[in-house]
Amino acid sequence: MPLRLATWNVEYAAGAEKNAARLDRILSENADIWVLTETHDELSLLPTHGSVTTVQRPTGRRGGRWTAIWSRWPLAAVVVDDPVRTVAAIVAAPTGALMVYGPVLPWGADPGPDPANPARGWSEMDRVLPLQLAEWRRLQTDHPGLPLVVAGDLNMNLDGPHYYGTKRCRETLLAGMESLGMACSTLTERVPAGALRYPPIDHVLVPSSWSTRVASAWEGTTPEGTRLSDHSGLLVEVVELRSP
């Protein structure tokens, strides 16, 4: 069976009824590895999946996390530079071990970590993106031969009509991916036609030698009009894990 990787920003899993609907959506996709962003301890994939998470982030109710990696196979946490915003794990997949990195990149109005000196515009993205790219390179260097997958909330579309992000950040990310031998599996042109109203800003990045397809994509609002998230979700199937 192909490796199935999925990501979704779940808006801190607020509301018990909505959370049950989120979980139903997640379980229906049957993904092997999930990277959930803006998540919460109340949204649990146990017992089918185990997890590693970022440290708790104050959100108004205890248990909020910026990112969680859930895997149906054994996984071990890897030390990251920013344990509030990012998480990484080595996953023992049957197809071979891989490194999964789950980030949340800053959004347009992200004030940054210093309340006394808040960031303006997209300046927090300008600061954080190069740091994360450098960490991806470090993980590749520290774990040679271990494929790196980056999945999560990148807060920008990478192709198609402009939706969210800035040209300079998009160019920085695309150039960084190329230098690391990675490719985006979730470009707008690869999403099934009609599945999403807007280009995705959450992505799954994989080694450029891999063959993948977007198997499923869904809006954050249900067809009945219930908002489960302000982000769409995506599921990627790895059709072939070719070596570079």
C-alpha positions as CSV (number, residue, x, y, z in Angstrom):
1,M,0.0,0.0,0.0
2,P,1.2,3.6,-0.7
3,L,2.4,5.8,2.2
4,R,-0.4,8.2,3.1
5,L,0.5,11.6,4.6
6,A,-2.0,14.3,5.6
7,T,-2.0,17.7,7.2
8,W,-4.8,20.0,8.5
9,N,-5.0,23.1,10.6
10,V,-7.8,22.2,13.0
11,E,-8.3,25.7,14.7
12,Y,-7.3,24.4,18.1
13,A,-10.1,21.8,18.1
14,A,-12.6,24.1,19.7
15,G,-16.1,22.9,20.4
16,A,-17.0,19.3,21.4
17,E,-19.5,18.8,18.6
18,K,-17.2,20.3,16.0
19,N,-14.3,18.3,17.3
20,A,-16.2,15.1,16.8
21,A,-16.8,16.1,13.2
22,R,-13.1,16.9,12.8
23,L,-12.2,13.5,14.1
24,D,-14.7,11.8,11.8
25,R,-13.1,13.6,8.9
26,I,-9.6,12.7,10.0
27,L,-10.4,9.0,10.5
28,S,-12.2,8.8,7.2
29,E,-9.0,9.7,5.3
30,N,-7.1,6.7,6.7
31,A,-3.8,8.5,6.7
32,D,-0.7,6.7,8.0
33,I,0.9,10.0,9.2
34,W,-0.9,13.2,10.2
35,V,0.5,16.6,10.9
36,L,-2.1,18.6,12.7
37,T,-1.5,22.3,13.3
38,E,-3.2,24.6,15.7
39,T,-4.3,21.5,17.4
40,H,-5.3,20.5,21.0
41,D,-4.9,17.5,23.3
42,E,-8.6,16.9,23.1
43,L,-8.3,15.9,19.4
44,S,-6.7,12.5,19.9
45,L,-6.0,9.8,17.3
46,L,-5.4,7.1,19.9
47,P,-5.3,4.1,19.9
48,T,-4.5,3.8,16.2
49,H,-1.8,6.5,16.1
50,G,0.9,7.6,18.5
51,S,2.1,11.2,18.7
52,V,4.8,13.7,19.4
53,T,3.9,17.3,19.9
54,T,5.2,20.8,20.4
55,V,5.1,22.2,23.9
56,Q,1.9,23.7,25.1
57,R,0.9,27.1,23.7
58,P,-1.4,29.4,25.7
59,T,-4.6,29.6,23.8
60,G,-7.2,30.3,26.5
61,R,-7.7,26.7,27.4
62,R,-5.1,24.2,28.5
63,G,-3.9,21.7,26.0
64,G,-3.3,23.8,22.9
65,R,-0.4,22.9,20.7
66,W,0.9,24.5,17.6
67,T,1.8,21.2,16.0
68,A,1.4,17.4,16.5
69,I,2.7,14.5,14.5
70,W,0.5,11.4,14.6
71,S,1.8,8.1,13.2
72,R,0.3,4.6,13.0
73,W,3.9,3.3,13.3
74,P,6.4,3.8,16.1
75,L,7.9,7.3,16.2
76,A,10.6,9.0,18.2
77,A,10.9,12.7,18.8
78,V,13.9,14.6,17.5
79,V,15.2,17.8,19.1
80,V,14.2,21.0,17.3
81,D,15.3,24.6,17.6
82,D,11.8,26.0,18.3
83,P,9.8,23.4,20.3
84,V,6.8,25.9,20.5
85,R,6.3,26.3,16.8
86,T,7.8,23.0,15.3
87,V,8.1,19.3,16.0
88,A,10.1,16.5,14.4
89,A,10.1,12.8,14.6
90,I,11.7,9.7,13.1
91,V,8.9,7.4,11.9
92,A,9.6,3.7,11.6
93,A,7.4,3.1,8.4
94,P,7.4,-0.3,6.8
95,T,8.7,1.3,3.6
96,G,11.7,2.6,5.5
97,A,12.4,5.1,8.3
98,L,11.8,8.7,7.5
99,M,12.1,12.1,9.2
100,V,8.9,14.1,9.6
101,Y,9.0,17.8,10.4
102,G,5.8,19.6,11.3
103,P,6.0,23.4,11.2
104,V,3.7,26.4,11.5
105,L,5.2,29.3,9.6
106,P,4.1,32.9,10.6
107,W,1.0,34.4,9.2
108,G,0.7,38.0,7.9
109,A,-0.2,39.6,11.2
110,D,2.0,37.3,13.4
111,P,3.3,39.6,16.2
112,G,6.2,37.3,17.0
113,P,7.5,36.2,20.5
114,D,8.2,39.7,22.0
115,P,5.0,41.5,23.1
116,A,7.1,44.6,23.8
117,N,8.3,44.7,20.2
118,P,5.7,43.2,17.9
119,A,6.5,42.2,14.4
120,R,4.9,44.2,11.6
121,G,3.4,42.9,8.4
122,W,5.2,39.8,7.2
123,S,8.4,40.5,9.0
124,E,8.0,37.6,11.3
125,M,7.8,35.3,8.3
126,D,10.9,36.9,6.9
127,R,12.7,36.1,10.2
128,V,11.4,32.6,10.8
129,L,11.5,31.1,7.3
130,P,15.3,31.1,6.9
131,L,15.7,29.6,10.4
132,Q,13.4,26.7,9.5
133,L,15.1,26.1,6.1
134,A,18.4,26.0,7.9
135,E,17.0,23.4,10.4
136,W,15.7,21.3,7.5
137,R,19.3,21.2,6.1
138,R,20.7,20.4,9.6
139,L,18.3,17.4,9.9
140,Q,19.3,16.1,6.5
141,T,23.0,16.5,7.5
142,D,22.6,14.9,10.9
143,H,20.5,12.0,9.5
144,P,22.1,11.1,6.1
145,G,20.0,8.7,4.1
146,L,16.9,9.4,6.0
147,P,14.2,11.0,3.7
148,L,12.8,14.3,5.0
149,V,9.1,15.1,4.8
150,V,7.9,18.6,5.9
151,A,4.1,18.9,6.4
152,G,2.1,21.6,8.0
153,D,0.9,25.2,7.9
154,L,3.3,27.1,5.7
155,N,0.9,30.1,5.4
156,M,1.4,30.7,1.7
157,N,0.3,29.2,-1.6
158,L,3.2,28.2,-3.8
159,D,1.5,28.4,-7.2
160,G,-1.7,29.4,-8.9
161,P,-3.3,32.8,-8.5
162,H,-2.1,34.8,-5.5
163,Y,-4.0,34.0,-2.4
164,Y,-1.8,34.3,0.7
165,G,1.8,35.1,1.5
166,T,4.4,37.3,-0.2
167,K,6.4,37.0,-3.3
168,R,9.7,37.2,-1.5
169,C,8.8,34.5,1.0
170,R,7.4,32.3,-1.7
171,E,10.7,32.7,-3.7
172,T,12.8,32.0,-0.5
173,L,10.8,28.8,0.2
174,L,10.9,27.5,-3.3
175,A,14.7,28.2,-3.6
176,G,15.3,26.6,-0.3
177,M,13.3,23.5,-1.2
178,E,15.2,23.1,-4.5
179,S,18.6,23.4,-2.7
180,L,17.5,20.6,-0.3
181,G,16.3,18.3,-3.1
182,M,12.6,18.7,-2.1
183,A,9.4,19.3,-4.0
184,C,5.9,20.3,-3.0
185,S,3.3,17.6,-3.4
186,T,0.4,20.0,-2.8
187,L,0.8,22.6,-5.5
188,T,-2.6,24.0,-6.6
189,E,-2.3,22.4,-10.0
190,R,-2.0,19.0,-8.3
191,V,-5.2,19.3,-6.2
192,P,-8.2,17.5,-7.7
193,A,-10.2,19.9,-9.8
194,G,-13.0,21.6,-7.9
195,A,-12.0,20.2,-4.5
196,L,-10.9,23.6,-3.0
197,R,-12.1,27.1,-3.5
198,Y,-8.7,28.7,-2.9
199,P,-5.1,27.5,-3.4
200,P,-3.9,25.6,-0.3
201,I,-1.5,27.3,2.1
202,D,-0.9,24.1,4.0
203,H,1.5,21.7,2.3
204,V,3.3,18.4,2.1
205,L,7.0,18.6,1.0
206,V,8.8,15.4,0.1
207,P,12.1,14.4,-1.5
208,S,11.9,15.5,-5.2
209,S,12.7,11.9,-6.3
210,W,9.4,10.6,-4.8
211,S,6.3,10.2,-7.0
212,T,3.2,11.5,-5.2
213,R,-0.4,12.5,-5.8
214,V,-3.0,14.5,-3.9
215,A,-5.5,11.7,-3.0
216,S,-7.9,14.0,-1.1
217,A,-8.5,17.6,-0.4
218,W,-11.4,19.2,1.6
219,E,-12.6,22.6,2.7
220,G,-12.6,23.7,6.4
221,T,-16.3,24.3,6.2
222,T,-18.6,21.3,5.7
223,P,-21.1,21.1,2.8
224,E,-23.8,21.8,5.5
225,G,-22.1,25.1,6.4
226,T,-20.4,24.1,9.7
227,R,-16.9,25.6,10.0
228,L,-14.4,23.1,11.4
229,S,-11.4,25.2,10.3
230,D,-10.3,28.3,8.4
231,H,-7.9,26.0,6.5
232,S,-8.4,23.3,3.9
233,G,-7.0,19.8,4.5
234,L,-4.9,17.6,2.2
235,L,-3.9,14.0,1.9
236,V,-1.0,12.9,-0.2
237,E,-0.2,9.4,-1.4
238,V,3.4,8.5,-2.0
239,V,3.2,6.3,-5.1
240,E,6.9,5.5,-5.3
241,L,9.7,6.2,-2.9
242,R,12.6,6.5,-5.3
243,S,16.1,7.2,-4.0
244,P,17.8,10.4,-5.2
